[in-house]
Amino acid sequence: MRNLFGERGRHPYADRIEADRIAQGDSPKQAFKAGALGRQVTVTGVDLVFRPQPSVYLLWALGDEETRRVIEAAHERAIERVLEWIEDEVAVIRYGKDGIYRVRPPGGLVAARFRHHEARSGRPLLHDHLLLSVKGQRLDGKWGSSHTLALHENTVAVSALYNELVMAEVCEELGLASEPREVTPGLRPVMEIAGVDQELIDWSSTRRRRIEDVLEGITDEYVKKHGRLPGERARHGLGWWAAQETRPDKKTPRPLDQLLAWWRVSALLKFGHRMVDGLLQRCQAAGAAIRARVGPWVDTALAAVDVAAVVFTVRGIFARRHVLAEARRHLLETLRGRAFTRGLDDYIADAALSRHSRQLTVPQKDRQAPAPDQLTHTADFAWPHRWWIAGTGGKPPRESSRYERARVASLALQNAIRDARISSTRDEAPTAAAPHAVAHPDRAAALTPAQRAAAIQAHQQAAMPEAYLGGRTTDAATWLRTPENLYRLAALTAQPTPAAAPSRTGRPRPPARPDRSTGPARSTSSTSCPAETKTKAASRDVP
């Protein structure tokens, strides 16, 4: 580690290599060069921290030996899967003039991993530090450096993949389910194991309370200095500053068996035997209730709409990595702890890009085509209006967050699509000769008057702001009267999903400016329309 990370990227066995070369008659300078992995670099590694959600590591800390074994195995397998994805899709070695050549490291990545069991406060916090070296071997055998910017840009996608893998395996193995819980008003809820009491999570997160106290003080200072409440971007910055101010020093590590005994005694003294000893049973009962209510299905058409609307509202201009991260979050929130077919997240991301986005990056003549992760996209959804939310518990009012506006935009569109589907399946009589009707959006007869009226009425009665369906006007009814827009709303999203997601090498790419008024669309003439747009969330071993 000293050679690889501390000596600016030398071979881990550089000392042995230098000694052998000097023994063979090489000069010290030649021997030193032989122990180097290409050019020396300033940034020698990237520290990736993998930690499950608090409800997961609380089950690990307070559960029995079998529960800890299941959670640790899920944790380790998720890290391995994430590293495989980084090696296959993210890590590239740049070389040549201006780094124009980009290759995947054929020998894989080099990393050092360390297991920690506790937080700085001494509370349980199962997590692994993975120090990833930037050094990688090229196809010609020479050593180069990975593109660290690509690693940083895909941090959110990596985090989302790890979270969904851990949650799915733990829930499947122990018969649990997940549920959304709001941690910070206005921000995305986190998915926790259903049945884990919030008091236990607060007990394990003592530092969060200190952060909130410090944040309140520096927010008051911000208001006095600027004469206004902090916006969303400023709130993130103030939160980071409060976290740094409350960061305690690390303590001397203790053996795991001592930590487990201390955590259990501390929890029993505060909450009693009933809450601590019956934790797993309560979680299994809550999980059974959720699994009975939520089926193992994903409506990929609505998922693509949701992903595209959320990413566009939050970012405006985005890349595929942003869409893929949101697709993984969507699966985590929709399946509630169930496993899914490998590649389903890629399929939803590609559907969001090809059906509801348009590419901004234009390839230049006589220049190398940009890599897929370098392409930028946008969408044509309308920007949601901002609003203010009254404060509670003595807190000041705040502006609606980008995530809240994104949810409003997505839900309005999804509700109208559902109503249009119901109208389509109710008004069209099924025929035995043609179970599926293929139509084009440029034909005004694609929708009956009853379907048109139902779609307009469904949106007008929705308890959502208008103009969130993708048009540029402020009158939703006017937008829906356009045959192209109305047909797109009612039929274009109802496309069947294959049982196995397509390979990444063959995924379609959106054109520079897709023509949304052409192209076949599949609609159903029977009552099985919703089922045909759903993919069963099979186990991770299904190809």
N, C-alpha and C positions, 0 to 999 in steps of 0.2 A: 504493500500500500504506500509506503514511503516513496518508492521509485515511481509508481504509476500516478499517484495523485500529488505527492509532495515535491517531486523533481521535474515537474512540468511535462509529464507524459513519457517517462522512460519505461522500458520493459520491466515487468515485475521481478524478473531474474537477471536484472542488468548487472548486478555485482558478479554473479557467476559467469555471465557472458564476457564481461571485461577481463576477468581473471584468465579464462580460457584463451581469449585472443592474445593477451600479453604473453602467456606461456607459449603460444605458437609463433611469437616474434613480432607481433604488431606493436606499433607505438601506442603510448597512452591515448593520444588523440584519436587514432584509428579504433582503439578498443572502446573508447567512450561513444564514438559514433555508432559502433555496432550494437550498443545497448540502447540506442534511442529508437522510439517508435515514430519515425518520420520527424517532422519539424516539431520543435518545442512550442507549447501553447501556454497562454496565460490562464484560461479557464480549463481546468483538467477534469472536471466532473460536474454532474448535476445531482442534487440530493432529492430523491423522491420519497415521500413519506406516505405509507399506506396504513390507514386506520379505519376500522369499521365504525358504524354509527354507535352512539352511546348505549342504546338499548341492547345492541349485540354484545359489546364488551362487558356490559353489566351482567348479562346472562353468563358470559364466560367467567367473570370474577366470582359470582355468587352461586353458580350452578355446580353440579356434581362433575365427576371426572369424565363421564361420557359426553356431557354437554360441552365441556372444554375441548375435548378431542374433536368433536364435530366442528366447532367454531374455528379452532386453529387449522384444521384441514381445509375448510372453506377459505380461510384467509390466505393460506399458502397457495392453494390452487388458483385463486383469483390473481395473485401476484404473478404467477407463472403465465397465466393467460394474457395478462396485461403486457408483460415483457415480450411475449410472442407477437402481440399486435404492434408494439413499438418497433420491434425488429422488422416486421413485414411491411408496415405501412408508414412509419414515421421516420425512423433513423435513416439518414442518407449521409454519405461521405462526399464532400465537395472537393474537387481538385481541378487543376488546369487554370488557365487564365481567367480571373474573376470568378472562379469556382463554377464554371458552366457545366461541368460534368458531375452528375449526381448518380451514385450507385448505392445499392443496399449492401451493408457489410455481410459478405457471404459467410463469414465465420461466426456471425452473431455478435452480441454485445458483451462487454466485460463489466461486471458489477460486483460490489461487495455489499452484503446484506447483514443487518444487525437487528435483533429482536429486543424491544423494550416492553415492559409490562406496566409501568406506572407513569403518571403525569408528574410534572414538577411539584405539584401539591401533595403528592403521595397517594392520590386516588387512583383507582384502576383505569388504565388506558392502554389496551393492547395495540401496539403499532410496530411497524418495521421501517427502518431507514434503509433505503437502497441507494447507495452511492454509485451512480452510473458513469463510467469512464467515457470520455469523448473519443477515445482512440478506437479505431476499427480498421480491419484489413480490407484492401481493395481486391478486385478480381485478379490483378497482376501480381499479387503477393505483397505489394508495398503497403505501408501503414499511412493512414490519413486521419483526419479529425472529423467527427460527426458534426452536423449542422445543429448547433445548440439552439438556434432560434426556432427551428421546427419542433424541438422538444418542448420549449416553453409555450409555443402557440397551441400545442395539443394537450396542455395540462388539464383543461376542463373535460375533454373527451376521455382522457385516461382516468380521471377521477370518476366520471359517470360509469365507465365500463367496470371499474373495480367495485363500485358500490352495488351495481345491479348483480354482479356475479356473486359477491359475498351474500347479499340478502337472499338471492334465489336459492343458493345451496343450503344455507342455514334453515330457511323456512321449509324447504322440501324435505330435508333430513329430519327435522324436529317437529314437523306438522304445525308450523306457525304461519303467520301472515303479517304484512306490513300495513301501516296506515300513515297518512300525512299529518304532520303536526307543525303548527306555526311557531317559529322560534323568534324571528324578528318581524314585526308588522310591516307588510308591504313587500317582503322578500319571499322567495320561493320556499314553500314548506319543505321540511325534511321528512324522509320516510323512516319511521321507527317501527320496531317490533310491537304489534298490538298486544296489550296486556301489561307492558312494562310501565309502572306508575311514574308519572312525571316527577313525583317527589324523589324517587330513586335517581333519576337523571340529574335533577338539581343537586342532589347530595354528591354526585360524582363530578359535578362541574362547579366547584366552589369559585374558581377563577372568573367565571362568567359574571357572577354577581359583583365582583370587584371591578370588572371592566365596565359594567353598566353604571356603577357609581362614578367612576372617573369620567366616563363619556358624558354624563349629565353635566359635570363641571366644565369640561372643555367646550361643550356645546353652548353653554351660557357665555363663555368667553368669546366664542365665534360670533354670537348674536351681538354682543356689545361692540365688537370690533367692526363688523360689516353692516350692522343695522338691519339684518334680515336673517330668516331661518336658513340653515344649510340645505342645499339641494341634495339630490341623490348621490351625485359624485362626491360632494363634500362630506356627506355622511359616511361614505365608505372610508374616506381618508381619516376622518376623526375616529372611526372605529379602529382602524389600524393603529393610530397613535395611542389610543387607550389600551390596546392589547400590548403594545411595547412597554408602556408605563407600568403595567401590572405584571410583567413577566418576572417570576422569582428565579433565583439561582437553582441550579440542579443540585440534588442531594446525592449522597453516596448510595449506589444501588444495593438492594437487599435481595436475598434469595426469594424465589417465587413462593415457596411453601410458607415463608413468614408473611409475605404480602397477602396471600390468600386467607390465612388465619386472621390477620389484622383487619382486612376488609370485612370479613364475615362478622367478627365481633363488633366492629363499628356500626355496621348496618343493623345488627340485631339490637344493639343498645338504643338506636334511634327509631327503628320502625317495628321491632318485635318479630317473633317467629312467624306469625301468620303471613306477613308481607314478604319476608325473605325466603322462607322454606317453600311456600306455595307459588313462587314466581313462575316457574316453568309451567306448572299446571294451569295457572291463569292465562298465560300466553297461549297455550295450546287450545284452551276453550275459546278465547277470543279469535284465534286463527281459524278454528273450525267454523265459527259463525261467519267470518268474512269469506271463507272459501265456499260456503254454501250459497252465499249471495252473489259473489263475483266469479264468473266463469273464466276458464282458461282460454279466452279469445281476445284477439286484437283486431279491431276494424282498421285495416291499414289505410283505407281511403281517408277516414276522419283523422287518423294519426298523421298522415302527410299534411293535411290542412292545418292541424294544430301546430305541428312543428314549424311549418313555413310562416304562419301568422305570428307565432311567438318570436321566432328569430328575427323576422323583419321588423316587428314593432320595437324590439329591444335594441337591435343593432343598425337597421337600415341597410347597410352593405355588409355582406357576410361571405364566408368561405364554406367549403364542405365540412370542415372540422366543426364549425359552429352548429351546422344542421345535424351532424352525426351525434354530437353531445346532447342536443335537445331530443333527438330520437331515443337515445338511451334513457334519458330522464322520463320521457313519455312512457316507455315500457315499464320502468320501475314503478311509476305512479299508477299505471293501468292494471298491471298483472298482480300487484299487491303481494309480491313475494314468490310468484310462480316462475319456474324456469321457462325458457323459450328457445326456439330453434336458432342455432347459431347462424348469423347472417341476417336475421330479421331487422336488426337496427340499421344495417347498411341498406336493406331494401326500402325501408321507410324514408331514410335520408335521400336516396336516389329518387324516390317518388316525389318527395317535397321539392327537389331541385328541378326535375323534369316537367312536373305538372303545374307547379305554382310559383316558379321563380324564373328569372331570365338572367342570362350570363352577361356580365359587363366587360370582362376581359376579352379583348379582340386580338387574335394572333397576328403578329406582324410578319410581313414577307421577308424572306432571307434571314430570318432569325429562328432560333430553336423554339419549338412550341413549348409553352409553359406547362409545368407539371400540374396534374389535377388539383393538388393542394394549393397551387398558386392562383387559381381562378377565383374571381370574385363574382358575386351574384347579388341580385336585389329582387324585389317583388312589387306588384302593383296594388297591394292592399292600401286602403286609405289609412292615414295616420289618425289614431284615436285622440280625442280631446283629453286634456288634462283636467283634473279636478282636485279639490282639497278635501281632506278627511279630518274630522274633528278629533282632537286628542282625548284620551281617556286616562283616568287615574292621575290627573294633574299634569299630564304631558301636553306639550303644545301641539297645535294642529300641524299636519304635514301634507306635502303634495303627494299625489298618487305616484307610485313608482312605475318604472317602465314595465316591470313584470305584471303589475296589476292591470295596466292598460293593455298589455299583450294578452292576458287571460280574457278580458272583455272582448277584444277583437276576435279571438279564436272561438270563444263560446257562441258569440252571435252567429258566426258563419256555420259552425257545426249544427246549431239548432235549426237553422234554416235548411240545411242539407238534409237533416233527418226528416223534417216535415215534408220536404219535397219528395223524398224517397217514399214515405208513407202514401202520399198522394199519388205517386206514379204507380205503385203496386195495387192501390185500391181502384183506380180508374181504368187501368188497362186490363182487358180480359185475356187470360192465358190461352194460348193456342198450342195444340199438340204438334203441329208441323214446324213451328218456329218458336222454340222455347226462349230464344234470346233474339232480341231485335237490335240490329246495329244501325245507328243513325248518325248524321253529321250535324253539327251545330249551326250550319248556315241554312238549314231548312226550317222555316218558321213553323211547319206542321209537326215538329219534333215533340212539342208539348201541346196537350189539349187545353181548351179554355179553363176546364176545371183544375188542371194541374197548375196553370198560370195563376189563377185566383188563389189557390191554396198556398202557393209559395209566397205570394205577396202578403196575404193575410197572416201567415205564420211569422213573417219578419216584422210586420207592423205591430203585432201583439206581443212580440218579445220584449222583455224588460231589460233591454240593452240600448245604448246609444245607437243612433242610425249611422249609415254610411260606413259600416265596418265590413261590408261584404266584398270589397275589392274595387268598387267604382270610385271615380274621382268627384262625383257629385255629392251633395249633402242630402238629397232626397232618395231614400232607399227604394221607394215605390217606382220612381222614374227609372232608376237603374235596373230594377227587376223587370220592367216592361220591355226592355231590349231583348229580342229573341236570343241573341248570342249569349248574353249574360245569364239569362234565365235557364237556358239549356245547360250551360256550363255548371250552374248551381245544382240542377236537378239530376243530371245524367253523367256528366264527365267524371265525377268522383266515384261512381259506382263501378269500379273495375276489379275483377277477381285477382286474388293473390295466389301465386303458385305455392305448392307445399314446401318446396325448398327454395330459399332465396338465391338469386343469380350470383354467379361468381363476380368478384370485384374486377377481374380482367375484362369481363364482358358487359359491364354496366353502362347504360346509355348516358350520354352527356347532353345537357340542354344546348340548343343552338344559341347563337349570339343574340338573337331576338326572336323567340318562338312565336309563330302565328297561332294565336289561341282560337282562331275561328275555323281551323281546318283540322283534319285528323279524325279517325274513327273513335267512337265512344261506345262502350258497351253498357246497355241497360237491360233490365230483366223484365219479362212479361209475366212473371209468376210471383208468388209471395215469398220466394226464397232469396230475394235481393240482398237483405242484410247478411245472410249467412255466406253468400258468395264473396263478399268483400272482407271476410274475416279469415285469419290464419290461426290455427290452434297453436298454443304455446307449448310445444313439445319439449322434451328434455334436451339438455345441452349436447347429448351424444348423438342426436339425430343429425345426419349430414345435411 
